[in-house]
Amino acid sequence: MSRVFRHLFLFAAASLSVFLISFLVGLSVSRRGWLTSQLRGIVSCPSGTDAADQQQVALSSADGSLPPFVLVTVGQNQTNPGYRALSRSARYYGVDLVTIGQNEKKRKGDPRTIKLEVMRRWLSQQDPDLLVVFTDGYDGVLRVPNEELERRLRLLIPDNDNTTIIVSSELGLWPDRRLKDEYPMPPTKDAYRFLNSGGYAGRAGALSLCLEKYPSGQDDQLFFTRRFLKNDVGHGVTIKLDYERPLFQALTRMDPDEWKLAPTTYRSRDGERDVHGLTFARTDGKEAAALLHGNGHGKDLFYHLVLLEAGAWTNEEGSVWYERDTSPYQQPKMVLAVICAHPTGNSSWEFVEGLMAMEVDHGRTDLFVSSGPSCDLRLDENFKLRFAAVHEHRETSRGKEAHKRAFRIMRQVKASHLLLIENDFVVQQHDLVQQLVQDDLPSVVPLGVTDGDQANFGVDKACFRPNWREGMFKGSYHREDRDKLVTGERRGLWPVKCWSSSIMVRRDYKERDALRVMGVGDGWCGDGRSIFLDNRHRFGKMLSPAGEYSQKR
């Protein structure tokens, strides 16, 4: 009997040990989120009219079921223009955008390393079966409806696939070019060969396994690159590149012949859905990616495209993301700076006539006139007397001291706006001041046409060639669209890389930024900044070259 009792005791002790070990392991694992059947993380999704207006929502439904997928980004600064573009596009297409990391304490270090730490913590709390799509928060934009994004995801990651991670591809190799020979050749000639970590997708469990290996502080793209090349995620998890780009399109180093602007229709559960205006399209006839990523030198192209994508552009209102002040117009205190830096000869009367015809509240406007060494402009004294005050300056060299002085006067007289016009352009729209003030942009260039009938907008398409450092600013990168904008067949708000003859600047815009953007002192403004021109509310040109009228007559 004692022998039987001893065996029962040993069996009970062993069973209890197994139970305790299983319980402790299960408790530990559940804390990491691996066994939970619901999403326990409460995160913020954009709603309402502004991305900054947030509401707290749970990602799981009442019965604990998961959504088909969730779009996630890391973003501390939700006033960033890139984040606002991403948020607007997600809202337009009915995609829930989960933004994490808002409360992350600001600390020193590359944000590219911080975002993987934030994602690692978030993923560890999610149901492992949740299908997650990540995109960079400040230079990504969605361009397909919710159901179309879901369709593409399920083609790449079917319901029974819990081990595949899809990572964006790109033309460039970054950050370690020594790894080039370790990369496999892509499956097709037009596929992108190298990894880009600005976009990836997979089940939360597979992604969490991958990020568990992340050493804090390492460059995010280098981390994913090493995992891909060594195939060392483990547990059967495999990283594959989005070679054909149905999900992610990295814009850096794109050849101009790879893309165009075109109308597009997408499939949906209700049939077909048109995208308003123009959208990014591939010239090879394949479907363009669901998410655009303005990485590296693709940022200028990105900020151009976001003005068109996601219903941002219409025939009636141009780019609807920039709202015009609808209150009764009252001109603010401003400085009109006339910079005479060029001899105009017989065309001088055109410039003066354009200035005199402008609809300006003279009592709220100071006139600043700067005459350079070759200036032959003569302004009527009675015209000067219309203004609240007149400031005159003689430019003794071919420099840009006049531009800097104009900014100083704006501060001295406490004006809110500065409109600077050089005498090689003629004002054509008499209510130009009202149009530019109501748009309330920090810095705006009135639409003009340069010599040779070139429009003053856009960044040269040569900037996006693989050898982009050679041949910048040589012509329009989309001539047909430029011509339609100039002739008035199309309205829109467009980014301008650099302009030195006409600009309106708000006082709260930093002077050094405005001067740099105008190319004053620094030559071409190649630091990634953009200013804007706008002909949404007027067809045709606001400015034209001096001498154009006289030549026609």
TASUL-V648023 format. One record per residue. PHI is phi as a letter, one per 30 degrees, with the letter a starting at -180 (NA if undefined). OMEGA is omega in whole degrees, -180 to 180 (999 if undefined). NEAR is the number of other C-alpha atoms within 12 Angstrom. Layout:
PHI/OMEGA/NEAR + PHI/OMEGA/NEAR
This chain:
NA/180/7 + d/179/8 + d/178/9 + d/179/10 + d/-180/11 + d/179/12 + d/178/13 + d/179/14 + d/-180/14 + d/179/14 + d/179/14 + d/180/14 + d/179/14 + d/180/14 + d/179/14 + d/179/14 + d/179/14 + d/-179/15 + d/-179/15 + d/179/14 + d/180/14 + d/-180/15 + d/-179/14 + d/178/14 + d/180/16 + d/178/18 + d/-180/17 + d/-178/16 + d/-178/20 + d/177/23 + d/178/19 + d/176/28 + j/-173/30 + d/-175/31 + c/-178/23 + d/-179/28 + c/179/21 + b/175/26 + d/-177/35 + d/-177/27 + d/173/24 + c/-173/19 + b/-177/30 + c/177/31 + b/-180/35 + d/176/36 + a/178/26 + i/-174/14 + c/-177/15 + b/-178/22 + d/-179/31 + d/179/24 + d/-171/16 + c/170/21 + b/-180/19 + d/-180/16 + b/174/21 + c/-176/23 + d/180/34 + c/178/25 + d/-175/15 + d/-179/12 + d/177/11 + i/-180/16 + d/-178/18 + c/173/26 + d/179/24 + e/176/29 + a/176/36 + b/178/38 + c/-173/47 + b/171/42 + b/175/44 + c/-178/43 + a/176/43 + d/-176/26 + c/-177/24 + d/171/30 + c/178/19 + e/-178/18 + e/179/28 + d/178/35 + d/180/34 + d/178/35 + d/178/44 + d/-179/49 + d/179/49 + d/-178/37 + d/178/40 + d/179/39 + d/-179/31 + d/-176/29 + c/175/34 + i/179/25 + c/177/34 + d/178/37 + c/178/43 + c/-180/40 + c/180/45 + c/177/37 + i/-179/28 + d/-177/24 + c/178/16 + d/-180/20 + d/178/14 + d/180/15 + b/-179/11 + d/179/11 + k/180/14 + d/179/16 + d/178/27 + d/176/26 + d/-178/27 + d/-174/30 + d/177/39 + d/176/41 + d/179/29 + d/179/32 + d/-180/38 + d/180/32 + d/-177/27 + d/-178/36 + d/-178/39 + d/-179/35 + c/-173/32 + c/173/39 + d/-176/38 + d/-179/33 + d/-179/38 + d/177/39 + d/-173/42 + c/171/44 + c/179/45 + c/172/42 + b/175/46 + e/-171/44 + d/-172/42 + c/179/34 + b/177/40 + b/178/47 + b/178/55 + d/-176/54 + b/175/49 + b/178/43 + d/-178/35 + e/-176/33 + d/177/26 + d/176/34 + d/178/39 + d/-180/33 + e/-179/24 + d/179/33 + d/-176/36 + d/174/27 + d/-178/18 + d/-179/33 + b/-179/35 + d/-176/21 + e/-177/20 + c/-178/14 + c/180/25 + c/-172/31 + b/-177/31 + c/171/39 + c/177/41 + c/180/43 + c/-179/42 + e/176/46 + c/178/43 + a/-180/38 + d/-177/32 + c/177/30 + c/-176/28 + a/3/28 + c/-176/22 + c/-177/19 + d/179/15 + d/-179/12 + d/-174/20 + e/-175/20 + d/178/13 + d/-179/18 + d/173/24 + d/176/21 + d/-179/17 + d/-175/20 + d/-180/14 + b/-175/11 + d/-177/11 + c/179/21 + d/177/27 + d/-170/32 + d/-167/32 + c/-176/37 + d/173/45 + b/-173/43 + d/179/43 + d/177/45 + a/176/45 + a/-178/46 + b/178/45 + l/174/43 + d/-179/42 + e/-180/45 + d/180/38 + d/180/38 + d/179/46 + d/176/40 + e/-179/34 + d/-175/39 + d/174/33 + d/-180/27 + d/-173/22 + d/175/30 + d/-175/20 + e/176/21 + j/-179/19 + d/176/24 + e/-174/27 + d/-179/36 + d/177/34 + d/179/29 + d/-180/32 + d/180/41 + d/-179/39 + d/177/31 + d/-179/32 + d/-175/33 + d/-178/24 + c/-179/17 + h/-172/22 + c/178/21 + d/179/30 + j/177/21 + h/178/16 + i/-179/17 + d/-178/27 + b/175/30 + c/176/38 + b/179/35 + d/177/40 + d/-172/39 + e/-175/32 + d/170/32 + i/170/38 + d/-179/35 + c/-169/42 + b/176/44 + b/173/48 + d/-172/50 + c/-176/45 + d/176/37 + i/177/32 + d/174/35 + d/-179/25 + e/-178/28 + d/-178/19 + d/-172/24 + b/177/29 + a/172/27 + c/-175/28 + a/173/25 + d/-175/23 + b/174/28 + b/179/23 + c/175/28 + d/175/21 + b/180/20 + d/-178/13 + c/-178/11 + j/180/11 + c/-179/15 + b/179/20 + d/172/22 + c/-177/30 + d/176/30 + i/-177/29 + c/179/32 + b/177/38 + d/-180/40 + b/177/31 + c/-179/27 + d/178/17 + d/177/14 + i/179/13 + d/-180/17 + d/177/29 + d/-173/36 + d/178/36 + d/-177/43 + b/175/50 + c/-178/47 + b/-179/47 + d/-177/39 + d/174/39 + h/-179/28 + d/176/31 + d/-176/35 + d/179/35 + d/177/37 + d/179/46 + e/-177/41 + d/172/39 + d/-175/43 + d/-177/45 + d/176/44 + d/-180/41 + c/-172/39 + d/172/43 + h/176/41 + i/-176/36 + d/-173/37 + b/176/30 + b/178/26 + d/-175/24 + d/-170/19 + b/-178/26 + i/-179/34 + d/-173/36 + d/179/29 + d/178/31 + c/-172/28 + d/178/21 + d/177/23 + d/-177/16 + c/178/13 + d/179/10 + e/-174/9 + d/171/19 + b/-176/19 + d/176/27 + d/173/28 + d/-176/31 + b/175/40 + c/173/46 + c/-177/45 + c/177/40 + c/-177/45 + c/179/45 + c/-177/38 + c/-175/33 + b/173/28 + d/-179/24 + c/177/27 + h/-177/19 + d/-179/18 + d/-177/27 + e/-177/30 + d/179/26 + d/-179/31 + d/-180/39 + d/-179/31 + d/178/25 + d/178/32 + d/-176/36 + d/-178/27 + d/-180/20 + d/178/25 + d/-176/20 + b/172/33 + d/-172/25 + d/180/26 + d/-180/20 + c/-176/24 + b/170/34 + c/178/38 + c/175/40 + c/-179/38 + b/177/36 + c/-179/39 + c/178/33 + d/-177/28 + e/-177/19 + c/-177/20 + d/176/28 + b/-177/24 + d/177/30 + b/178/26 + c/-180/30 + d/-179/14 + d/178/11 + d/177/11 + d/179/20 + d/-177/26 + d/178/17 + d/-170/19 + d/-180/25 + d/178/23 + a/180/25 + b/177/29 + b/-177/29 + c/-174/24 + b/176/27 + c/178/25 + d/-173/24 + d/-179/16 + b/179/15 + c/-178/20 + d/-175/22 + b/179/31 + d/-178/23 + d/-180/33 + d/180/47 + d/179/29 + d/179/29 + d/177/41 + d/179/38 + d/179/24 + d/178/33 + e/179/35 + d/-176/25 + d/-177/17 + c/177/25 + h/175/21 + d/-180/28 + c/-178/30 + b/173/41 + b/173/45 + c/-176/46 + c/180/44 + b/174/46 + d/-169/41 + d/175/43 + c/176/37 + b/-179/44 + c/177/41 + d/-180/39 + c/179/33 + c/-174/30 + d/179/22 + c/-179/26 + e/-178/38 + d/-180/41 + d/-179/30 + e/-176/33 + d/180/40 + d/-177/36 + d/179/29 + d/171/34 + h/175/30 + d/180/31 + d/-177/30 + a/-174/41 + b/178/45 + c/175/48 + d/-177/50 + d/179/50 + b/177/45 + b/-178/34 + d/175/27 + e/-178/16 + i/177/13 + i/177/20 + c/179/30 + d/-178/39 + d/174/44 + a/174/40 + i/176/41 + c/-177/44 + e/-180/33 + d/177/37 + d/179/30 + d/-174/34 + c/175/36 + d/178/27 + e/177/25 + c/-170/18 + d/-178/23 + d/-180/17 + c/172/14 + i/177/16 + d/176/24 + h/176/26 + b/176/18 + j/-178/23 + d/178/26 + c/173/30 + a/-169/27 + d/-178/23 + d/-180/19 + d/178/25 + e/-178/33 + d/179/25 + d/178/20 + d/-177/35 + d/-177/35 + d/177/24 + j/177/24 + d/-180/21 + b/174/31 + c/177/35 + l/175/42 + c/-169/43 + b/177/42 + d/178/38 + c/-177/40 + d/-174/40 + a/179/39 + a/-175/42 + b/-175/37 + c/-179/38 + a/-178/47 + a/170/47 + c/-176/49 + b/172/45 + d/-177/34 + d/-177/33 + d/175/21 + d/-174/25 + e/-177/17 + e/-178/28 + d/178/22 + d/-180/29 + d/-180/40 + d/179/36 + d/-179/30 + d/178/38 + d/-180/38 + i/-178/29 + d/176/26 + i/-176/20 + c/-177/19 + i/179/18 + d/-177/23 + d/-174/27 + c/-176/27 + c/175/18 + i/179/26 + d/177/28 + b/169/37 + c/-170/41 + b/168/42 + b/-171/49 + b/169/48 + b/180/38 + d/-168/37 + c/176/32 + b/172/32 + d/175/26 + i/-171/28 + c/173/39 + d/-179/39 + b/174/45 + b/-179/37 + d/174/37 + e/-180/34 + j/-178/25 + d/-179/26 + d/-176/22 + d/179/18 + d/180/11 + d/-178/7 + d/999/7
